[in-house]
Amino acid sequence: MHILGLIDDRKVLGPYLKLFVQLALIFVMVAPFREMRILTALDTRFGTHSLIGITLAVLWIGAITNAFNFLDNMDGLSAGVAAVSATAFS
C-alpha cells in the first residue's frame, strides 16, 4: 500500500483503481488467516463463516485505511488519532 501511495503521488491514479488495488492487497494480507473467526449472526446459519469473516475484515481494514487517508489533510492529525486509537486498543 505504501508503494501504491508513492505511485499515486507521482501520477494521479483513479479512485476506482486505487480502491481495487487496496482491497486486493488487503485480501492477500487477510486470506491466510481464514481460520480466525469474526463472530457474526450469520456464522452458524449458512456455514460460510470463513467467507463472511474475510469479507468483513477486508472491508473494515479498507474503511480504516481510507478514513486515515481522509484525515491526512491536516498536519499531525492522522498521527495523533492513530496514537490515541492504538493506546485505547492496547
Beta strands, then each sheet from edge to edge (+ up, - down):
end
